[in-house]
Structures are given as C-alpha cells and as structure tokens.
C-alpha cells in the first residue's frame, strides 16, 4: 500500500480482527480548517469454538456483528466503504485481496488457508444480508498502525506491533519490490517478521525452553521469532523456566503446584505486574500464591529476575530486527543520517512498565546514525485502516473511470462476430456490379491471375511507393534447381512538401530517384521491364493501368486522384528524357507481399499489410468478380478494406476518440477501418485518450502539456516500445519524458494499459476481417476445412510485441474451419512486384 494523503476525508467503517475479540468502528475524517478524526467502536467476542471451527461460520459471526453495529448506530442507509484489518500473514496482489498464508494466535478455523479472506468476508456479508458496505481494503494491523501514526506525523514510515503477536512494516522503495509493477516511489511492506528464524537463522539463540514452547504450539516450526518475543508466549516461557528451577530445588523449596504445571496459567500480564516499579514484589507474591505456591522473599526476587530476563530478551530481539529495517531505509536513501518515526502498538508495548524504554535504548545504541522517534498509536490500527480505505475508495473511483473509458474500445466476441459478418457483406457488395459503386470495401481487380510457380526468371526493375520512403530495386530471378531471387535496392525519402504538393512534382521526384539508382547501378542504358508497387487504392482496367481512387497515409498530391498513375510515371520519364522503362505492371503492396511469400509457399493466396496502412488482398474466383469479364480461374483482388465502415456500418464500435482522430485527418470520413487498425493512427488514438484522462485529473496530475496537445507526437512505435514485456516502467517513463510528459509510476502503468487496449482492438479488428476473407475462400471452393497461408508485411505486425498473436487468436476463434498460417515477408513487396512482372511477361 502506498501512503495515503492527508486530504482523504469522509465516513468509513473499519473491522479489526486478530485476537479472541474483534472490533467494529465508524471513522469520520473531516477537515473544517483543521483535520479531525472521530471514531465510534464496539467490541465483539469470538467464541473459541469458532476459532477452531469452520471458516464460514467464523466469517458469518463477524458479518452478523457488523450488521448489529450498523443497526445500533443507524448508519446503514448509505453504502459505506469498509477497511478490513486482518492481523495474520496474507499474500496480497491487490489492496482488496489477501490470501491467508498461515494462522497464528491460536486461530485454526478450517477452510480459510490459501483462500482470499476479503472474498470470504464479502460472501459472509451477502449471506447474512442487510449490510450496505463495500469491502475496499485489506490491511495488516502493523500497516494500520503505521498509517494511524503517519496521519499526524509525516515522518512515520515504520510500524511495529509488540503484543499478542509481533510484526513490523516499513516503506520500501518500489524499485526493490520485484513482485509489484513499478519502480518509482515507495510502498509499505508487511515484513511478517514473526517467521524470522523458521529457516534456522536463529538456531544459535533458541533455548530448549523455546523449543518446548514451539513443540507444544499449534504451528510447530513456524513463527519462531514471534514465539521468542510476543505476548502470547512470554508468560509461558517464564512458567517453563520457573517449573524447571522448582524441580531442581532452586525455587519454592522444590515444591511444584498443579497450576505451575498447567500450560497457560502464567500469562504475560503477570510479567507486566511483576515488573512494576513500586508494587512489583508485592504483585509477584500475590501471583505466585494464586498459583498455589508459598514463595519466600528470595523466591519473589528470583521470579522477578526471570521475568525481567525474558522481557528484556524480547525487547533486545525486537530492537535488533528494527535496527536492521532502519539501516535498510537509510541505505536505500543513501543518507548519512536518517530522521524517522516508528509507530508502535500492542499490549506488551502499551502495558509493560519498562519495555518501551528498553526497546528505545537498544535501537538507538544499534543505529546511532538514525534519529528515531517512537509514537504510540492512540487509536490502534483502525484509524490507519480507515485512511487506507479512503485511499482505496478514491483509487477505486478513478479506476472505474479509467475502466469505463477503456471499455469503449473493448470488443466482445459478439462485436467481433458482427465485424466479421459485416466485412463479409461488404466484400460481396464490392464484387457485384450493382453495388460496387456504393460499397465501402472496393474489391479492386489487380489483373494478377496466378501466383508464381517457380519457372519465373530474368532481370527486372521494381519501384515501391507507399509511405515517406520510396524504394528502387533491381531483382534477378533464377529458375530451375538453383531457383533464387537476388535484389539490389536503394531507399529515398519523400519530403512532406512533395507528398502534399502537386502530382507532377511527386512523379518528377520519383523519376529523379530512379535516375540516381540507375546511375548507381550503371544501368542507364538498359531497358528493363518494370513493376510499380503503388500502395494506394487504384482502380485497374489492366495489369499496367491503374487510376488512383484516393490518397491515404498522409499523401495529398494534387491532380492525381482519378488519373492513371502508370501514365503519370511515363510522362515524368519523358520529361526527364534520360532513360526509358518498360512499365509492365502496377501492383498494390498487398499483392506484392502475397506474391513474395507465394514464391516460397504455394499455399499463400492472401496478402496482409499491417503497418502504416492496413489492407488485404486474396485470390478470388473469377466467376464472383462481376467487374471483370470471364468466369474461369482466379484473380487477386485488392480489397482496400481500410475503407470498411465509410457507409456507417461499424458506427456502433467507433468511439469518440476514433471520431476525433478522423476529424483531424487529411481525409475526414474516409478509411475508417484503417484509422482503427493501422500504425499511422494508433498513436493518435492513444494521444486522444491520454488527453481525455488528463483533463479529468486521472493522469499526469491533470496537467495537459503542450507536447500532449500536438497532433502526431505519440507515434505508433511508442506503443510497441511501451508494451514490450521486457521494458521496465522506468523506461516507459523515460519514453514519456521524451514527449514532455512528466509521469509518475502510476501514470506509466495507465499509459501502458491505454496502449495495450488500443493495439489489442486493432489486432482483433484485423483478425475479424481476416476471418471473413478466409471463410469466404473456403466457401468459394466448397470445402469443409481449408489450409491456407497469409503473407504479411508491415511494421505493426513485425515490431509490436503482441499484435500478431492477438490477430492469429482472433482468426482462429472466428474461422474455426480454416487452418491459417501467417508467413512474414522478409523482402517486402518489391520482390513481389518483380515476380508479378515476370508472371505478366510470361517469362520461362
């Protein structure tokens, strides 16, 4: 648990369970000029048969007592948050969850070990009924004590209990706690130091009296340190020593009473009375007499001395353990001296006349570089439990807001099935003549009729335009036994002013890059067949004819849409008048990717791009492509599925964040599916969500920085980095700091969650679309089951740590009759463009 802030206020309930009695409290925290805490409480006994009975019966008893308290105090009208102080070792992974590791203090209720005690309490409250509470926090009594004292003293960062049991907690640096995500700030660690020595570390200090106590306990071999120092065992330890001394004739003239032989007759409260300053000897005589003994004055002095030795040893051991904690805190913080407060509670510390003084003295002697103030918790651990509950309530409210926001992007199995089915409808509409014009998925024919069969050979030039970089390649294809493809390429940048200038400037720039490459390769005078990978929606009427339907991915060059890009390239080559090229094929990058992978795997009949943009192509039956004449064979169709949803068919799953991204884009209203699934937009969706959460005070302390206001600043590559399983939150925070975002550890966790939600949805949507396509191919061929390969390219698929897995899982769930293998294209779509050119030229 991280420390609560002093501004937490409200009305809370606390339930304190840890001994033969438990307490229910109402805690009111107010702030009228000055912070104030008011508490009302009632104590309820736990019958011994419940301590040793069934756990459900014990928790029912607690729930019934809680109900009784609420009814007596008339505070059951409005739902209250409850903090559960549970003074036993629990493994916690969340503030409202704790798995009981072991019972102590004579508790042996069955069926509770290894279970979540918060859940047990909640279930009991539900069974009993009539109780309007939310159990929000589980708190160890030691943690509660530290929080209680820390409410008034900000230096209080250690809590110690020395009572029936013993324990300590302290504020540890998060970077040292491997079990918890986070590396900034501190978290309270419940040491459960009562188990110190269970591994044999205290064997040199354990006496045969300690071993006798351990052997007779309900948990032999466990909680050895606690059995040496806590109030539950100190009285019994003195009894065993006195019994042995009496049997040896060293006390009571060798006479032993039945009471002295009886376990539990000599209690720790007797030690407290025996060590009183003024009345100690008188109290000793009375106690021994009650035990059926006739002590002499020397017997009383000896018994007082034995009690002092046992209590002093307890104080020394606790002081040594506490000194170790204080030293660790000082060294953690690299301080020469440490000023700190220790909050303390427990009956031994509270009631024993000399125990606190001994403990303080030994601690200060062991750690002189630590200036330690000890503060007795006047309110026990309950006020602290209420403080923790207040924090938990605030965090729970914030968590609900975050969850509600991210739930907008969560897709149920039913949502995904609907996306699959709607995609299928749009695929069909795009293929039909009567609906092609209005279909959001354009299903553009590529005039690629088959995939490579291995007989292709020759030398080809390939161009690859699809983003801010442009690639020119020479591809040498060899057929036969030593089939191979060798490539030589050079990458050129496309400046933003060219991307968004005139079409003539863009194609002149492309030709200039080709000229440079041909010079570089010494091939200016060679007229090679060329394949042009053009990664934008084109309506083709032949393999070498393609009219640009619309720009995507940030391109906006004028006078291009509606024109034949092959003709524009030819005209630019003529204007330069340096070389001539035989432009054989214009190819979408998706088709190029499919052909690249199909060269190695004949089952590859689908191409997927999951990168800056998002698109798919596949081999469709000619009989289904009404826009092209002919019914025989197959043709690769470029789906251009990025436009899916432009007819509002997926409005039910688009969020306000998607709409904000769309409205700020260059092509508002277009490519809606692509804007939910592609690398160009995912970072921008994340940025919109971060702004929303920050505006509501849930992130970055409510401060919206100038960089966060900047469109495009949160690049999709940051999602891949932030979601990397190997990346610690310290590195996540470093990435955010590069963006001018000063984040806490909690901020980093939330940002990571936002990134994960956005990329998970993108992968699921791609998976749903792919399921529609593979199932269509299966039905086209009248098969019950199909084995098919998808060739994939794109930075999102390649670099994101989880995208590919989620995509595959979604396809498997939504198309169970299709065995789909995904193969990564190592050579991109340039090689595919050359292969298409070879296929089109009919080279053998």
N, C-alpha and C positions, 0 to 999 in steps of 0.2 A: 504494500500500500504506500503510495506517495503521500507526503504530508498534506493535511487539509489546510485551507486558507482560513484566516481568522474572520473573513466576511461571510462564512457559511452561517445561515440562520434559518429558523423555522422550528416546527414541533416534530419531535421524533420519539420513537419508542426504542428501548433497549432491553434485551433479555440476557441475563448474565448467568450462565450455567457452568459450574465447575467444582461443586462440593456437594455435601448432603442437603444443602438448601440452594435455591436459586432465587434470583431477584428479577422483578419486572419493574421498569421505570418509564416515566414520561419525562422527557427532557425538552425544555423550552429554551431556545437560544434566540435572544433578541438584541437589538442594537438601537437604543434610544440615546444617542450621544455617547454612551459607554456600553461596551459589550457586557451582556449579562446572561447567566445560565441558571435556570430554575429547574429543580428536579423533585418529582414525587415518586416514591417507590413502595413496593410491598414485597415481603419475602415469603416464599412458599417452600415447605419441606418436600424432599423426595423420599418416599418410603424405601427402606432398604431392599424390600423385595423387588422394587422397580429397578434399582441399581444393578441387580443380578438377574433380572427377568428379560423379557423380550423388548428389543429396542422400540418397537412400535408402541408398546404400552407406555414406556417412559416418555416418548415424544407426545403421545396423546395427553398424558398428565400435564406436560408443560403447556401444550396448546389450550387445555381446559383452564389452567391457571391464568394464562394470558387473557383468555376470554373473560374470566372473572374480574381481572384487574380493569379491563376496558369498560365493563359494565358498571363497576363500582365508581369509576372516575368519570363516567358518562362521556367517553371520548371515542366512541365507536361510530359516530355519524360520518365523519370524513375519513377517507383512506389515509393511513399513516405509514410512513417508512419505518422499518424496524432494523436495528443492528443487533446481531446475534453474537454475544461474547461467549466463546466456547473454549474452555481452558484445557484443551487436550491437543496432542500433536496431530496436525492436519496438513496434508499436501494441498496447496492452493494453486490453481492456474488462473483463477479469476477472483475478483473481490467477493462475488456472491456464490462461491463454490469451494467446498473443502472436503477432501476425502480423509476420513479418520484413519490414522496410521496405527495408533495403539491407544488403549485405555490406560489410565493411571488413576491414583487417588481412590482406589477400591471400586471404581466403576468396572462392571463386567457385562453390561447389557448386550444381549445376543443380537446378531444380525446387523450390527452397525459398522463393524470394522470393514474397511475397504469401500464404504459407501459415502455418498455425498450427504453430509449431515444437514446442509441447508435444504436439500430436496426432502429429506426425512421430516424436517420441521414444517416445510410447506405442505407436505402431504397430510401431516397430522392436523394442521390448521384447517385444511379443506375437509378432513373427516369430521372434525369437531363442529365446524361451521360457525356462523355468527361472528366472525372476526374479520374486520376490514383492514388488513395490513399487507404490505409488500415487504418481504424479507430481502433487503438490498445488499447487506454486507455481513460477512463473517469475519469476526475479529478475535484474535487471541487475547487473553486478559493482559498479557505483557504489552502488546501493541496498544491496547486500550489505555493502559496506564501511561505509556509514553505520550499518547495523543492527549490525554487529560491534562497532564502537566505541561505539554507543549502548547496548549491553548493559551496559557498565560506566560510561558517562558519560551521564546523562540529558539533558545539555545538547547532546549531539551531534545536530544536526539538518541537517547538510550532509555530503555525501560527495563526494570528488574522487579521480579516477584520473588519474595522470600516468605513463604507462608506454608500452607499445607503442601504445596508443591513449590518448585523453583524453576525460574526460566529467565531469559533475557532476550531483548530485541534491540536493534540499533539501525540507524540509517546508513545503508551501504551504497557505494557508487554503482549506478546501473551498469556501467561498463564491465563490472566484475561479475555480474549475475548472468551466467550463461543460459539459465533456464527461462529468462524473460527477454522478450524482444525489446531492444532499446539500449542506448549507450550514453544517454545524457541525463544528468540529474541524479537523484537518489531514490531508493525505495527501502521501506522498512523490512528488515529480515528478522523473522522469528527464529532464533537460534535453536530452540529446544535443547538447551544445554544440559537438561536433566539426564540426557542419554550419553553425555560425555563419560568415557571410560568403558562403555559397552564393548569396545574393541580391544580392551586390555590395556589402554593407555594409563590407567590409574592403578594397575596391579601392585605397584610398589607402595602405594599409600593405603590400600584397603586392608583393614584388620579382620581378624576372624569373627569379630562381633558384626562387622558389616556383612560378611559372607553369610552369617547366620540369619540376619535380617532379610537378606536377599533370597535365601533358600526358602524362607517361610512366607515370602510375599506372593501376590497373585500373578506377578510377572518376573519370575527368576531370570537373572542375566540381563535384565533391561533396567533403564533409568538408574544406573549405579551412582552417578554423581548426585542425583536427586535424593537417593537413599542415604547419602552421607551428609547432606546439608539441610534437608527440608523438614518442616514442622511435623509432617506425617510420621517421620521415622526417628526424630531426635529423642523423644521420650522413651521409645522402645530401645534405643541404643543405650541410654542411661540404665534402663531396667536390666538389660543383659549384663552390663558391667557390674552393677550392684549385686546381682544374683551370683555371679562368679566370685566376687570378693567375699560375699557372705558364706558361700560354700567352702571357701578356703580359710574361713575363720578370721578374715580381715575386717569384717563388719558385723554388727549385731550379735556379737559373741557366737558367731557361726550359726545363728538360728535364721531360718528362712520361712516366711509366711506363704500361705497359699496365694495371696494376692500378688506377692512378688514373683511367684512362679507363673502368673497368668499374663498372657500376651495382651497388651493394650491397657493394662491397669495403671502404668506410669506413663503420663502424657506430657507433651511439650509444654502445655500450660503450666505443669508443675515446675518445669525448669525455670520458666519465667518468674514464678512466685519464689522459688528457691534463691534466685539471683537478685532479688530485690535488695536495695542498698541497706535500708534500715531494718526491715522485717524479715530478711532472708532466712536467718537461722530459726526464728520462731516459725515461719512458714514451713521450713524443712521438717522440723519436729512434728508439726501437725500432719503433714502429708505422709510421713513415714508411719506415724501412729495409725492413720486411716488405712494404711496398707497392712495393718496387723503386726507391726514391728515395735520394739521398745528401744529406740535409739539413745545412745549416750551423747554427750556434748561432742566428743571426738567423732562419733558416727555422723552427726549432723554436719560437722565441718568437712569430713571426707566426702559426704554425698554432695555438699555444695561445691567442693573442688571438682568432683567428677562431672557435675552439670556444667561447670564453667569450661572445663576442657572440651566437652562435646560441643557446646555452643560456640566456643572460640574457634574450634576447628572448622565449624560450619562457616563462620564469618571469614576466616582466612581463605578457605577454598573459594567462596563466592568473590572475595576481593581479588584473588589471583585470576579467576576467569574474567571478571570485569576489567581488570587491568589489561588483559590480552585484547579485549574489544576496543578499549580506549586507545591502545597503542596502534591498532589497525586503522582506526579512524584518523588518527594523527598522521600516520604514514601515508594513508590514501590521499590525504590532502597536502602532503609534502610540507607540513608545518613543523617548526622547531618547538613550538608550544601550542597547546590546544586549550581553549576555554569552552567548557561544555557542561550541560546539566543532565543529571540522571534522575529520572522519575522512578520512585520506588513505592511498592505496595506489598502487602502480605502480613499475616498475623504475627509471624516471628519478628519481622522488622518493626511492626507497629507496637507490639506489646512487650517485647523483651527489653528490660531496662538498660542493658549495656550493648546489645547487638549493633545498633546503628553506629555508635561511637567507634567500636572495634573495626567494623567494616570500613568506615570512612578513613580511619587512621592507616590501615594496611594498604588501601587503594592509593592513598597519597604518597605512601612510602615507596610503593612499587612503580608508580608512574609520576615522578616529581615534575616532569615536563607537561603534565596535564593538570589544569586548574579546574577541579571538579566541584560542582555544586550539587548536593543531593536534595531533592524535593520530595516530600511525602505526598502521595496522591490523596487529597482530602475526599475526593469523590469516587475513589476506586477506579475501575476501568470503564464505568458506564458512560461518563461524560465523553470519554475518548471514543467509545463505540458510537455514540450519537454524532460526534464530529465526523467520524469515518462514514457513517451512514449519510450525513449531509453531503459529503463529497460524492459518495456513490449515487445519491439521488440526482445531483447536478450532472454528473458524468452520464448517468443513465438517460437523463433528458436529452443531453447533447448527442449521445449515441443513437437515440431514437430518431432525432432529426437527421443525422448522417445516414442512418439506415433507410429512412423514408426517402431521402434524396437519391441514394444509390439504387433503391428498389425500383425507381422509374426506369432504370436501364437493365433490370433483371428480366430474363426471358424464361417463362415456364415451358415445360415440354409441349403444352398445348399451343403456346405462342409460336414455338419453333415449327410445329407441325403445320400451323396456318401459313407461316412464311414459306415453307416447302411447297404447300399446295397452291399458294398464290403465285409463287415463282413458276410452277408448272403451267398454270393458266396463262401467264404472260409469255412463256416460251411458245406455247401453242398459238397464241394470238400473233406473235411476231412472225411465225412461219406462214400464216394464212394471208392470202391476198386481200381479203375483205377487211381484215383488222390490223394489218401490218402498219398502216399509217398512224394509228392511234395507240399501238402497243408501246408500253414503256420499255420493254426489252426488245431491241430492234432486230435481232437474229439476222445479222448481215452475212450474206453468202461470201465466201472467200475465194471460190473457184479453185480451191485445192481439193482434188478428188481422191487422193490417196496419200498414205504416209510412206516414208522411204522403205525400200525393200532390200537395200544393201548393194544394188547394182549401180548406184549413182557414182559419177566420177567427174573430174575436171577441176578447173580453177575459176573462182567466182569472186566478185566484189560484193560486199554487203554493207548496208547502212542501217544504223539503229538509232532512231529518234523517238524519245518517249518521256524525256524529263529535262532537267537542267544540264545534262551531259549528252553529247552526241558521239557515237562510236562509228569508226570506219574500219572495215576488216577486209583482208584477203583470206579466202577459205579454199584450201586444197583438199579435194576429196578423192580418195583412192578406193577402188572396189576390189573384189576378189578375196583370196585367202587372207591377204595382209590388209584388209579393209581398215582405213584410218581417216581421220579428219585433222588437218593441221591448220592453225589460224594465226594470223598476224594482225594486230589491231593497234589503233591509237585513239585516245579519248580526247574530245574537245568540249570546252564549256560553251553553253548557250547563255549569254548575258540576259538579264531581265529585260533590258531595253529592246533586245532583239525578240524575245519571247512575246513581248506586248507591243511591238512596233508594227511595221507593215509586212504583208506576206512576201513582197519582193525582197525586202531586207533579210527576212528569215531564210529564204531559199538561196539568196546570194551568199549568206554566211555559211550555209551547208556546203555549197559548191566550193567556196574558198577552203573549207576544211578538207574536202575530197582532194582538191588540188595539192594541198600541203602533204596529204598522205601519199598520193601517187608519186610526188617528188621524193618523199622519204623512202618509198619502196622502189624507186626507179622504174615506174610502170606507166609514165605519162603517155607513152605511145602505144600501149597495149589496150585494145578494145575488148574489155571483159564483160560477160553477162552479169547483170546486177540485180540483186534482190533488196528491196527497200522495206525495212521494218519500220512501220509508221504506227505508233501506239495510240492512235486516236480513232474515234468512230468514223469509219468510211463506208459509203455505200458503193459496192463494187459491181460493175457490169462485166468484168473480165478479170483475169489474173493480173493484168497490167493497167487496170483502170480503176481508180478509187476516188470518189468525191467525198471531201470532208463533211461529215454531218455536223459536228460541233467540236470546239476545242474543249479540253479538260486539263487538269493538273496545272493550272496557273497560266497556260498559254492563251494569248488573246490577239495574235497577229491578225491584222485586218485583211480583207479581200481574199480570204482563204475558204471560209465555210461555203459549201455548195460547189466549189471548184475541184477539178481533178488534180490531186497532189503529184501524180506522175508527170502530168503535162507541165505543172509549175516547176518541177525539178528539171525537166528537159529544157524549158525556156531559160532557166537560170544557167544551165550548162552552155547554152548557145550564147547567152550574153557574155560569159567569160571567154568563150571561144579558145580554150586551151587544150581541150581533150573531148573525146566523145565516149559515151557509155551506152550499152545495150540494156535498157531497163526492161527486164523480163517479168518481174513480179513485184507487186506491192503487198506487204504482209503485215497483219496485226501482230504485235509482240506475243500475244497469247498463242496465236497459230504457230509462230516461230518457236516458242517454247515447246509446244506439243511435238513439233517435227524434230526438234533437237533430241528430245527424250525417246521418241519413237524410233529413231535411228538405232538406239541400243536395245529398246524393248518394244517388240511388235504389238504388245497389248496396250500400248499407250495411245489412247484415242481421245484424250481430253487434255487441254492445256489450261493452267490456272496461273494468273498473276495476282500475288498478294504483296504489294509493295506500295509505292507512291500512289498508284491507282489500283483498282480491283476489277478483274474481268475473267471470263471463261470462254473457251471455245470447245467444240466437240464434233465428232463425226456423226452427222445426221443422215438419215435415209433420204435420197433424192426425191422419193415419192411424197415426202412430207414438206418439201421446200417449194411452196407454190409460186414464189417469186422467180424461180429459175425453171426453164423448160427441161423436161427429162424425168423419167421415173426410175432409171436403172442406177444401181451403185449408190455411192455415198459422196457427201461433200462436207468439208469442215465449215461449220457455221460459227462466226464470231458473235456471241450472244450480246455483247455490250450490256451486261447485266448491271453495270453501275447506274444505269437509268431506271432500274426497277423502283417503282414507287412514285414515279413522276405523275401517275394518274391517281394518286392518293390512296392506293390500295394497302399501304403499310402505315397509314397515319396513326393507327392505334398503338404502334410501338415506337413511334418517333417522340422524342421528348422536347421540352423547351430548349434544352441545350443543343440538340440537333438543329432546331429551327434557327437558333442564334448563329450557329456556325454557317448554316445555309444562307442566311440573310447577309452575312458578311463576306460571302464568297463572290468570285467573279461571275459565276453562272447561277445566280439565285433561282431556286426551283428546279434545277437540273441535277442529274447524277445523285439522287437522294440516297440510294443504296450504297454507292461508292463513298459518300460522305459519312456513312456509319461504319464502314468496314476498311477503309484504306489508310495507308500511312500518311497521306497528305493532310488528313483531317483529324485523326485520333488525338493527337496532341492538343489540337484546338478545342476538341470536346472536353478534354481534361481541364484545360485552362478555364473554360466557361464554368465548369463545376466548382473549381477552386475559388473563382471569384464569388460565386453564389454562397459557398460555405463560409468564406471570409467575411462577406457582407453581413452574414448572420452571426458573426462572432465565434464560429466553430473552428476557425483556422487562423494561424498567423496573428493571433491576438486581435483579430478584427481589422488589421491594417492592410489595406489594398495598396500595394506598391506600384510605382509607375511601370516597372517591367511586367508585372502581372496584368496590367491594362493593355499591354502591347500584343496585338494580334500576331500569331505565328511564333511567339517567343518560346512556347513549350513544344519543342519538336518531338515527333513520334519516337525518335531514337532514345529520348529520355525515358519513355515507357519501358523500352527493352532493358535499359540500364537499371532503372529503379526496381523493376520486377525480377531482376536476376536473383536467384536463390543464394548466390554466393556473396551478394552485396550487403554489407552491414549497414545499419541505419545511419551510422556516422558518414558513410559515403553517399547515402541518399541525401543527407542534409547538405553535404558538400555540393552535390548537383543542384540542389535548390538554391544554395547560396550563390552559385554562378549566375542564377537567374534573378539575383537580388532579393531572394525570399529568405528572410531570417527565421528559420523554423526551429521549433522545439522537437524533442524526440517524439512526442505525441503527434505533432504536425506531420512529421515524416511518416509515421505509421498510417495516418489518414490519407496522405498523398499516395502512398504505395497502394492503399486499398482502392482509391479512386482510379488509379492507373489500371489496376487489375480488373476492376469492374468494366471499364471501357474496352480494354483489349479482349476480355472474355466474351463480351457481347459481340464484338466484331468477328471473332473466330466462330462463334455459334451461328451468326447470320451467314457467313461464308459456307459453313457446314450444311446449313439448311438448304441454301441454294444449290450446293453441290449434290445433295441428296436428291433433289428434284431432277437434276440432269442425269445422274447415273441410273435412276429408276426409269427415266424416260427411255434411255438407251436399251435397258433390259426389256422393257415392254415392246419397244420397236422391233426387237428381234425375237419376241415370243418366248423368252427364256424364264424359267423359274428362278434361276440363280445365274449371276454373271460375275466373271473375274475381269477386272479392268484396271488399267493404270492411268494415273493422272500425273502429267509432267508439270512441275511447279517452279516458278521463279518469283523473285521479289524479296526485298529486304525485310519486310514484316514477317514473312514466313521463315526466312533464313535466320534472322537475328533475334527475334523475340523468343524468350525462354519457354513460353507456354502456348503460343498461338497454334503451332502445328498440331500439338497433342489435342487441344480442345476441338480444333477443326475435325480431326480424324474421329474423335469420340462422337461428335455430333452426327457425322455422316453414318457411322456405324449404327447409332441409335435410330436414325430416321430412315435409313435404307437398309434394313436387315437382310434383304435378299441380294445385296450387292457386296462382293468382296473387293474392296477398293485399296489399291496400293498407291502411295504417293512417292514419286521419284523427283528428287531435286535436280533441276537443270544446272549443271556445272558451267556450261558455256553460254548461258543466256540465249536470247532469241536470234542473235546474229548468225550463228551456225545454222539455225533453222531456216533463216531467210535464204542462205546459200543452198540448202537442201531442197527447199521449195523451188528455187530457180532451176536446180538440176532436174527435179521431177518435171517441171513445166517444159524444160527444153527437150525432155525425153532422152537425155544422155545415157549411153550404155557403155 
